[in-house]
Amino acid sequence: MKFNVKGKKWVIVLLHAVCWIILFSLPFLLRTSYKDEHKTPQPDDAAFTIFYFISSVAWIVLFYLNAYVFLPFLLGRKKVVRFVFLQVLAILTVYFIHRIYFGMYITHQSFKTANFIVYNISPYLFIIASSTAYFVLLERQYNLKLSQERETENLKSELLFLRSQVSPHFMFNVLNNMVALARKKSDLLEPSLIKLSSLMRYMLYETDEQKVPLEREVEYIQSYNDLQQQRFGKNVKVCASFNISHGCEIEPMLLIPFVENAFKHGTGIIDDAQIKIELKENNGLLQFLVSNKYNDAANGSKDKDSGIGLNNVKRRLNLLYGQNHALLINKNDGWFTVSLQINLH
């Protein structure tokens, strides 16, 4: 198990050091001073202080051994017998450290195993319990981080998949427009191809970015709108209005499916075909409105893939903006209306 805090490892080390110093300084802070007038210093006081320091280091080592070695690599693999064996080995190591030190430096009293058990069972249990809690906390944080990374990767993959579905569907319709202009031998074919080239450049080189300037997305919609107006001419009345400021960014190819859907279902066998497009942005709040007249009978003859772009953009909006967007789709009095509001900040 790896536990990394980017750019803050020294803070973790410092925090641990402060906690250990405070913990093992408590006996000295709470006991009565040696300078009490009724008590004189003993010869072994210095030896006991060193002994306490060595014991503290042993407990600290046991804490990290249990958190980073025993628990993750033994208990995690269900090797309980080996885990218990190493715990016994650890406490025996502390026992022999105490015994050897007593024999070498503390001469006025003998080492007693019973005293060792009485005075060290509580610190041992405390160290093991706190070390286990520390391990559980690290494991939980690690799993949470891993889960977030996986979720992020899944979202990226899904967004790329959705975008790859939108683009071919859009290009299919634009190429159909070019075919119609070529058949008519229209003088508008050349400027239309230039606009198409601009659209292709945007799709190939800019839609790989996570965000693009809002004005580039608007230029894309305007170019698409111009191509469609050239195709339908006076058969469709298009009213488009764009009012945005500079500095905002948006996910590329996010708005065009609504416009594409309006042209697909708002043209054909429809009396007085009309399409209205309005886009406003103020202080990062984007309001996008697309309306088109529709005919249920005419829409019934559309191909089965007509809803790919619209369905995908709904999914992308949920993934990207969540509660920061509102999408309303209504059919009323022969009009199909899409109203979208996004908080771009």
C-alpha positions in Angstrom: 0.0 0.0 0.0 1.4 3.4 -1.0 0.3 6.5 0.8 1.5 9.7 -1.0 0.5 13.3 -0.3 1.8 15.3 -3.2 4.0 18.1 -2.1 3.1 17.6 1.6 5.2 14.6 2.7 7.3 16.8 5.0 4.1 18.0 6.7 3.1 14.4 7.5 6.5 13.6 8.8 6.5 16.7 11.0 3.0 15.9 12.3 4.0 12.4 13.3 7.1 13.6 15.0 5.2 16.2 17.0 2.6 13.6 18.1 5.2 11.2 19.3 7.1 13.9 21.2 3.9 15.0 22.9 2.9 11.5 23.7 6.1 10.3 25.3 6.8 13.6 27.0 3.6 13.4 29.1 5.1 11.3 31.9 7.8 14.0 32.4 5.3 16.8 32.2 2.9 15.3 34.7 5.2 13.9 37.3 6.6 15.8 40.3 9.8 17.6 39.7 13.0 16.0 40.9 13.9 19.2 42.6 11.4 18.6 45.4 13.0 19.5 48.7 12.1 16.1 50.2 13.7 14.1 47.4 17.3 13.9 46.2 18.3 12.6 42.8 19.1 8.9 42.5 22.2 7.5 40.8 20.1 5.6 38.3 17.8 8.5 37.3 19.8 9.1 34.1 19.8 5.4 33.3 16.1 5.2 33.7 15.6 8.3 31.4 17.7 6.6 28.7 15.8 3.4 29.3 12.5 5.2 28.8 13.8 6.8 25.5 14.9 3.4 24.2 11.5 1.9 25.1 9.7 4.8 23.3 11.7 4.2 20.2 10.8 0.5 20.3 7.1 1.3 20.6 7.4 3.7 17.6 9.1 1.1 15.5 6.4 -1.4 16.4 3.7 1.1 15.5 5.0 1.5 11.9 5.9 -2.2 11.5 2.3 -3.1 12.4 0.8 -0.4 10.1 3.0 -0.9 7.1 4.2 -4.5 7.3 2.2 -6.8 9.5 -1.3 -5.7 8.7 -1.2 -5.0 4.9 1.0 -8.0 3.9 0.0 -10.6 6.4 -3.5 -10.1 7.7 -4.6 -8.9 4.2 -3.5 -12.2 2.8 -5.3 -14.1 5.6 -2.0 -15.3 7.1 -3.2 -14.9 10.6 -0.8 -17.4 12.2 2.2 -15.6 10.8 0.7 -12.3 11.9 0.3 -13.5 15.5 3.8 -15.0 15.4 5.4 -11.7 14.4 3.4 -9.9 17.1 4.8 -12.3 19.7 8.3 -11.9 18.2 8.0 -8.1 18.4 7.0 -8.1 22.1 9.7 -10.6 22.9 12.2 -8.3 21.2 11.1 -5.5 23.4 11.3 -7.9 26.4 15.0 -8.8 25.7 15.9 -5.1 25.1 14.6 -4.3 28.5 16.3 -7.3 30.1 19.7 -6.6 28.6 19.5 -2.9 29.4 18.6 -3.6 33.0 21.5 -6.0 33.4 24.0 -3.6 32.0 23.0 -0.2 33.4 20.4 -0.5 36.2 22.3 -2.1 39.0 20.3 -1.3 42.1 17.4 -3.6 41.2 16.9 -6.8 39.2 14.8 -7.2 36.1 11.5 -9.1 36.8 9.4 -10.6 34.0 6.1 -10.0 35.9 6.9 -6.3 36.2 7.6 -6.2 32.5 4.2 -7.7 31.7 2.3 -5.4 34.1 4.0 -2.2 32.9 4.1 -2.9 29.2 0.9 -4.7 28.4 -1.1 -1.5 28.3 1.5 0.4 26.1 1.6 -2.6 23.8 -2.2 -2.8 23.4 -2.4 1.0 22.9 0.3 0.9 20.2 -1.3 -2.0 18.4 -4.8 -0.5 18.6 -3.7 3.0 17.4 -1.5 1.4 14.7 -4.4 -0.6 13.4 -6.7 2.4 13.4 -4.0 4.3 11.5 -3.8 1.5 9.0 -7.6 1.5 8.5 -7.5 5.2 8.0 -4.7 5.0 5.4 -6.4 2.1 3.6 -9.7 4.0 3.5 -8.1 7.1 2.1 -6.1 5.1 -0.4 -9.2 3.2 -1.6 -11.1 6.5 -1.9 -8.4 8.0 -4.0 -8.2 5.0 -6.2 -12.0 5.0 -6.6 -11.9 8.7 -7.6 -9.2 8.1 -10.1 -11.1 5.2 -11.6 -14.3 7.2 -11.8 -12.4 10.1 -13.5 -11.0 7.7 -16.1 -14.4 6.1 -16.7 -15.9 9.6 -17.2 -13.2 10.6 -19.6 -13.6 7.3 -21.6 -17.4 7.8 -21.7 -17.2 11.4 -22.8 -14.7 10.5 -25.5 -17.1 7.7 -26.7 -20.1 10.1 -26.7 -18.2 12.7 -28.6 -17.1 10.2 -31.2 -20.8 9.3 -31.7 -21.8 12.9 -32.2 -19.2 13.9 -34.7 -19.9 11.3 -37.4 -23.6 12.0 -37.2 -23.0 15.7 -37.7 -20.6 15.2 -40.6 -23.1 12.9 -42.3 -25.6 15.7 -42.5 -23.0 18.3 -43.6 -21.8 16.2 -46.4 -25.4 15.7 -47.5 -25.6 19.5 -47.7 -22.5 19.6 -49.9 -24.0 16.9 -52.2 -27.2 19.0 -52.6 -25.3 22.1 -53.5 -23.1 20.2 -56.0 -26.2 18.9 -57.7 -27.6 22.4 -58.0 -24.3 23.6 -59.3 -24.6 26.5 -57.0 -22.1 29.3 -56.8 -22.4 28.9 -53.1 -20.5 25.6 -53.2 -17.0 27.2 -53.0 -17.7 29.3 -49.9 -19.6 26.4 -48.4 -16.6 24.2 -48.8 -14.5 26.9 -47.1 -16.9 26.9 -44.2 -16.8 23.1 -44.2 -13.0 23.2 -44.1 -13.3 25.5 -41.1 -15.7 23.1 -39.4 -13.3 20.2 -40.1 -10.4 22.1 -38.6 -12.3 22.8 -35.5 -13.4 19.2 -35.1 -10.0 17.7 -35.8 -7.7 20.1 -33.9 -9.8 21.7 -31.2 -12.4 19.2 -30.0 -9.6 17.1 -28.4 -9.3 19.8 -25.7 -11.4 19.5 -22.6 -12.7 23.1 -23.0 -12.6 25.6 -25.8 -13.4 29.3 -25.8 -17.2 29.9 -26.0 -16.7 32.2 -29.1 -15.2 29.3 -31.0 -18.2 27.1 -30.3 -20.4 30.0 -31.4 -18.4 30.4 -34.6 -18.9 26.7 -35.2 -22.7 27.0 -34.8 -22.8 30.1 -37.0 -20.9 28.3 -39.8 -23.2 25.3 -39.5 -26.3 27.6 -39.6 -25.0 29.3 -42.7 -24.5 26.0 -44.5 -28.0 24.9 -43.6 -29.5 28.2 -44.8 -27.6 27.9 -48.1 -29.1 24.5 -48.5 -32.8 25.3 -47.6 -32.9 28.8 -48.9 -36.3 30.4 -48.5 -37.9 27.1 -47.6 -36.9 27.6 -44.0 -36.9 30.8 -42.0 -34.0 30.9 -39.6 -33.7 33.6 -36.9 -30.4 33.4 -35.0 -29.1 35.6 -32.2 -25.8 35.4 -30.4 -24.7 37.6 -27.5 -21.6 36.5 -25.5 -18.6 37.9 -23.8 -15.0 36.8 -24.0 -13.3 34.6 -21.4 -15.8 31.8 -20.9 -15.0 28.2 -21.9 -17.3 25.3 -22.7 -17.0 21.6 -23.7 -16.6 21.4 -27.5 -19.4 20.1 -29.7 -21.9 20.4 -26.8 -24.4 22.8 -28.3 -24.4 21.9 -32.0 -26.6 18.7 -31.6 -29.6 20.9 -30.5 -29.2 23.0 -33.6 -28.7 19.9 -35.8 -31.8 18.4 -34.3 -33.8 21.5 -35.1 -32.8 21.4 -38.8 -33.4 17.7 -39.0 -36.9 17.8 -37.6 -37.9 21.3 -38.4 -37.6 20.9 -42.2 -39.3 18.9 -44.8 -43.1 18.5 -45.0 -43.8 21.4 -42.7 -45.8 24.5 -43.4 -44.0 27.7 -42.8 -40.9 26.0 -41.5 -39.2 28.1 -38.9 -36.1 27.7 -36.7 -35.1 30.1 -33.9 -31.7 30.0 -32.2 -30.8 32.3 -29.3 -27.7 32.2 -27.2 -26.9 34.6 -24.4 -24.1 34.6 -21.8 -23.7 36.9 -18.9 -21.2 36.5 -16.1 -20.7 32.9 -16.9 -24.4 32.0 -17.1 -25.2 30.7 -20.5 -28.8 30.6 -21.8 -29.4 28.7 -25.0 -32.8 28.4 -26.7 -33.5 26.4 -29.9 -37.1 26.2 -31.3 -38.4 24.7 -34.5 -41.8 23.9 -35.9 -42.5 20.2 -36.2 -44.9 17.8 -37.9 -45.5 14.4 -36.3 -46.3 12.8 -39.6 -43.2 14.2 -41.2 -41.0 13.2 -38.2 -42.2 9.7 -38.4 -40.4 9.2 -41.7 -37.0 10.3 -40.2 -34.3 7.7 -39.9 -33.9 5.8 -36.7 -30.6 7.4 -35.8 -32.0 10.9 -35.7 -31.9 11.1 -31.9 -28.2 10.0 -31.4 -26.8 13.5 -31.1 -29.6 14.8 -28.8 -29.5 11.8 -26.5 -25.7 11.9 -26.3 -25.6 15.6 -25.4 -28.0 15.0 -22.5 -25.7 12.4 -21.2 -22.7 14.6 -21.6 -24.4 17.5 -19.8 -25.1 15.2 -16.8 -21.5 14.0 -16.7 -19.9 17.4 -17.2 -22.2 19.9 -15.4 -24.4 17.8 -13.1 -26.5 20.2 -11.0 -24.9 23.2 -12.7 -27.2 22.9 -15.7 -30.9 22.8 -16.4 -32.3 21.3 -19.6 -36.0 21.6 -20.6 -37.5 20.1 -23.7 -41.1 20.9 -24.6 -43.6 20.3 -27.4 -46.4 22.8 -27.5 -48.7 24.2 -30.3 -46.6 22.7 -33.1 -43.3 24.0 -31.7 -40.4 21.8 -30.4 -38.4 23.9 -27.9 -35.1 23.2 -26.2 -34.1 25.5 -23.3 -30.6 25.0 -21.8 -29.0 26.9 -19.0 -25.4 26.3 -17.8 -23.3 27.8 -15.1 -20.0 27.8 -16.9 -18.1 28.7 -13.8 
